[in-house]
Amino acid sequence: MDKKREIKSPNILFAIADDASHMGAYGHKFVKTPYFDRVATEGILFNNAFTTNPKCAPSRASILTGKHTWQLEEACTHFCVFPNKYKLYPDLLEEVGYHVGFTGKGWDPGDWKRNGLKRNPAGNDYSDIKLTPIDNTNICNVDYYENFKVFMSERKEDQPFYFWYGSKEPHRPYIQGEGSRLDTTLDEVDVPSYMPNEEVVKSDFLDYASEINYFDEQLGKMLDYLQEIGEYDNTLIIVTSDNGAPFPRIKGQMYEQDFNLPLAMCWKEAVKGGRVVDDLVSFIDFMPTFLEIAGIPIDEDLPGKSLMDILESNKEGIISQERKQVYMGRERHDLGREDDKGYPVRCIRTDKFLYVRNFEPKRWPVGNPETNFPNCDNSPTKSRILANQHDPDDYYFNMCFGKRPMEELYNIQEDVECIHNLSAQGDYQHIKEELWNNLKNELKETNDPRIFGNGDIFDTYEYVNEANCKHSWKKYIESQ
């Protein structure tokens, strides 16, 4: 990268929200995110950025290792013991001289100490400074901005830094009605067609919006500080989320509106801004990007591809013809099915289609009714939909919580909400077979136990939150 070599090693600010699908730059009027929008305007707004697994811990593990989650053994699951065998890019950056740290939520939830790791996989923890949260909210008491300044004060002169700003917002629970303070109306809320377009749902979305706005405000303080100290222009700024919004059929589920996430990147000194990019990019692409800009060799076994070809380009729209598909998967998220087993899924997304392979279609995808569908966060929206769960014809319940067929196929260009499953239609059989073969090849090349018939191993890994899990199958049986 000739342009990059003319300047000093860039800083990296990686800002990751917790459960956010919506940012203003994408046209969502019910959220106010001027600083995300600023990064997008001064840099690149990505329309097709995908997490690898739609749940906090496995998504973050994939980011930190640059691998598909099915390559990560325990770290493919939620509330796991983090394996101590994978290279983590914060460690590699530190080895070449970067000052490395995080605030708020790093890799989480789970246990990173058990296997001998000396710190959170995201880096050194800067979360000691607290604040008094806004009244009538569940905003986290970690002062992200002040902790960032402490981190910066410990940096040596001219030392490049890598900082993970891990907001705990907009993760639930919310204080019901906290969104009423916003200068936003219910009519501005984008309610997906698979949820009731009612006030209780819209109000729930405004509560969620209130916490996205807070995430953005803290980001803004960091950006202004970097400008103040003269480090803004030589900082690669990445703003994204780990998975989608905490609503039914979004967070934890394998559809477009969960794993297609907001992403904006800018680097004023080296990257032409004002661009909108449509390339299919994955969270496994972050690690090779960071390694490349730091001059660190990229292991050939990393399945992702550096985003530097996009950052260096002056173009928008489609930059690289090689980025033809991305892959996603999940195993056990939260407990709550017979024997506390997971719901294994693998997906491939191309520019037009999403193909979903549900390996255990007889299981409930969001957890069992007996345990209150625990892979969906409790909320007013969830309660509203579950009020009709005993009606076999209820549209919203069936869309959000009902069982699914083994195969699903959606034309995303025409059906972004993934409502119309085309997998059984004759005209689409060749497309379905082509996508399944492509997906199978990727799973084989990356040694996915699921494709080799050993997928049950994912259900054997320890769930470290079991003692506090109110909705496990084990506790349900004990209560009967």
ChimeraX attribute file (.defattr): number of C-alpha atoms within 10 A of each C-alpha:
attribute: neighborCount
match mode: 1-to-1
recipient: residues
	/A:1	11
	/A:2	7
	/A:3	10
	/A:4	15
	/A:5	13
	/A:6	9
	/A:7	11
	/A:8	12
	/A:9	19
	/A:10	25
	/A:11	24
	/A:12	22
	/A:13	22
	/A:14	19
	/A:15	25
	/A:16	26
	/A:17	25
	/A:18	25
	/A:19	30
	/A:20	26
	/A:21	25
	/A:22	24
	/A:23	25
	/A:24	17
	/A:25	22
	/A:26	13
	/A:27	9
	/A:28	15
	/A:29	18
	/A:30	25
	/A:31	25
	/A:32	23
	/A:33	23
	/A:34	17
	/A:35	24
	/A:36	27
	/A:37	20
	/A:38	18
	/A:39	25
	/A:40	25
	/A:41	18
	/A:42	18
	/A:43	25
	/A:44	26
	/A:45	27
	/A:46	24
	/A:47	19
	/A:48	20
	/A:49	23
	/A:50	29
	/A:51	30
	/A:52	31
	/A:53	34
	/A:54	28
	/A:55	28
	/A:56	25
	/A:57	25
	/A:58	36
	/A:59	28
	/A:60	29
	/A:61	28
	/A:62	27
	/A:63	24
	/A:64	23
	/A:65	23
	/A:66	27
	/A:67	22
	/A:68	29
	/A:69	27
	/A:70	27
	/A:71	17
	/A:72	19
	/A:73	17
	/A:74	23
	/A:75	23
	/A:76	29
	/A:77	31
	/A:78	26
	/A:79	24
	/A:80	24
	/A:81	21
	/A:82	29
	/A:83	17
	/A:84	14
	/A:85	9
	/A:86	13
	/A:87	13
	/A:88	19
	/A:89	22
	/A:90	25
	/A:91	15
	/A:92	17
	/A:93	20
	/A:94	16
	/A:95	12
	/A:96	12
	/A:97	14
	/A:98	23
	/A:99	22
	/A:100	24
	/A:101	25
	/A:102	28
	/A:103	28
	/A:104	21
	/A:105	22
	/A:106	25
	/A:107	23
	/A:108	20
	/A:109	19
	/A:110	19
	/A:111	18
	/A:112	19
	/A:113	15
	/A:114	12
	/A:115	12
	/A:116	10
	/A:117	14
	/A:118	11
	/A:119	11
	/A:120	18
	/A:121	26
	/A:122	26
	/A:123	23
	/A:124	19
	/A:125	19
	/A:126	22
	/A:127	21
	/A:128	15
	/A:129	15
	/A:130	13
	/A:131	13
	/A:132	10
	/A:133	13
	/A:134	12
	/A:135	9
	/A:136	12
	/A:137	17
	/A:138	19
	/A:139	24
	/A:140	19
	/A:141	16
	/A:142	21
	/A:143	20
	/A:144	27
	/A:145	21
	/A:146	20
	/A:147	22
	/A:148	22
	/A:149	14
	/A:150	14
	/A:151	21
	/A:152	17
	/A:153	10
	/A:154	9
	/A:155	14
	/A:156	12
	/A:157	7
	/A:158	9
	/A:159	14
	/A:160	23
	/A:161	22
	/A:162	22
	/A:163	25
	/A:164	25
	/A:165	28
	/A:166	22
	/A:167	29
	/A:168	24
	/A:169	28
	/A:170	27
	/A:171	20
	/A:172	20
	/A:173	16
	/A:174	20
	/A:175	15
	/A:176	18
	/A:177	16
	/A:178	21
	/A:179	24
	/A:180	14
	/A:181	10
	/A:182	15
	/A:183	9
	/A:184	17
	/A:185	14
	/A:186	18
	/A:187	11
	/A:188	13
	/A:189	20
	/A:190	14
	/A:191	14
	/A:192	12
	/A:193	11
	/A:194	18
	/A:195	21
	/A:196	16
	/A:197	13
	/A:198	12
	/A:199	12
	/A:200	16
	/A:201	23
	/A:202	24
	/A:203	21
	/A:204	22
	/A:205	23
	/A:206	25
	/A:207	24
	/A:208	30
	/A:209	27
	/A:210	25
	/A:211	28
	/A:212	26
	/A:213	23
	/A:214	18
	/A:215	27
	/A:216	24
	/A:217	18
	/A:218	18
	/A:219	24
	/A:220	19
	/A:221	15
	/A:222	22
	/A:223	20
	/A:224	14
	/A:225	16
	/A:226	17
	/A:227	12
	/A:228	10
	/A:229	8
	/A:230	11
	/A:231	16
	/A:232	22
	/A:233	17
	/A:234	20
	/A:235	25
	/A:236	22
	/A:237	22
	/A:238	22
	/A:239	23
	/A:240	23
	/A:241	28
	/A:242	30
	/A:243	33
	/A:244	29
	/A:245	26
	/A:246	26
	/A:247	25
	/A:248	24
	/A:249	28
	/A:250	23
	/A:251	25
	/A:252	27
	/A:253	26
	/A:254	25
	/A:255	23
	/A:256	20
	/A:257	21
	/A:258	27
	/A:259	29
	/A:260	24
	/A:261	26
	/A:262	28
	/A:263	25
	/A:264	25
	/A:265	25
	/A:266	27
	/A:267	23
	/A:268	17
	/A:269	15
	/A:270	20
	/A:271	22
	/A:272	17
	/A:273	21
	/A:274	17
	/A:275	19
	/A:276	18
	/A:277	19
	/A:278	17
	/A:279	22
	/A:280	23
	/A:281	26
	/A:282	28
	/A:283	26
	/A:284	28
	/A:285	22
	/A:286	23
	/A:287	24
	/A:288	24
	/A:289	21
	/A:290	24
	/A:291	18
	/A:292	15
	/A:293	18
	/A:294	22
	/A:295	14
	/A:296	16
	/A:297	10
	/A:298	15
	/A:299	10
	/A:300	7
	/A:301	9
	/A:302	16
	/A:303	15
	/A:304	20
	/A:305	20
	/A:306	20
	/A:307	18
	/A:308	17
	/A:309	13
	/A:310	17
	/A:311	21
	/A:312	15
	/A:313	13
	/A:314	13
	/A:315	15
	/A:316	17
	/A:317	12
	/A:318	14
	/A:319	17
	/A:320	14
	/A:321	8
	/A:322	10
	/A:323	15
	/A:324	13
	/A:325	19
	/A:326	23
	/A:327	23
	/A:328	22
	/A:329	23
	/A:330	28
	/A:331	23
	/A:332	26
	/A:333	29
	/A:334	27
	/A:335	27
	/A:336	29
	/A:337	25
	/A:338	18
	/A:339	12
	/A:340	20
	/A:341	21
	/A:342	25
	/A:343	23
	/A:344	22
	/A:345	23
	/A:346	24
	/A:347	25
	/A:348	21
	/A:349	25
	/A:350	16
	/A:351	16
	/A:352	13
	/A:353	20
	/A:354	26
	/A:355	28
	/A:356	27
	/A:357	21
	/A:358	22
	/A:359	17
	/A:360	16
	/A:361	16
	/A:362	12
	/A:363	19
	/A:364	19
	/A:365	26
	/A:366	26
	/A:367	28
	/A:368	22
	/A:369	15
	/A:370	15
	/A:371	18
	/A:372	16
	/A:373	22
	/A:374	21
	/A:375	24
	/A:376	22
	/A:377	18
	/A:378	16
	/A:379	17
	/A:380	17
	/A:381	22
	/A:382	21
	/A:383	13
	/A:384	17
	/A:385	22
	/A:386	20
	/A:387	10
	/A:388	15
	/A:389	18
	/A:390	9
	/A:391	11
	/A:392	10
	/A:393	10
	/A:394	14
	/A:395	16
	/A:396	20
	/A:397	23
	/A:398	18
	/A:399	18
	/A:400	21
	/A:401	23
	/A:402	20
	/A:403	15
	/A:404	17
	/A:405	14
	/A:406	14
	/A:407	19
	/A:408	20
	/A:409	26
	/A:410	24
	/A:411	20
	/A:412	18
	/A:413	10
	/A:414	11
	/A:415	14
	/A:416	15
	/A:417	18
	/A:418	20
	/A:419	15
	/A:420	14
	/A:421	17
	/A:422	18
	/A:423	20
	/A:424	12
	/A:425	10
	/A:426	9
	/A:427	10
	/A:428	13
	/A:429	14
	/A:430	10
	/A:431	14
	/A:432	24
	/A:433	13
	/A:434	13
	/A:435	22
	/A:436	19
	/A:437	12
	/A:438	14
	/A:439	24
	/A:440	18
	/A:441	13
	/A:442	16
	/A:443	20
	/A:444	13
	/A:445	10
	/A:446	16
	/A:447	13
	/A:448	20
	/A:449	17
	/A:450	19
	/A:451	16
	/A:452	11
	/A:453	9
	/A:454	10
	/A:455	16
	/A:456	14
	/A:457	12
	/A:458	22
	/A:459	19
	/A:460	12
	/A:461	18
	/A:462	14
	/A:463	22
	/A:464	15
	/A:465	16
	/A:466	15
	/A:467	9
	/A:468	8
	/A:469	16
	/A:470	15
	/A:471	22
	/A:472	25
	/A:473	21
	/A:474	17
	/A:475	15
	/A:476	15
	/A:477	11
	/A:478	7
	/A:479	7
	/A:480	5
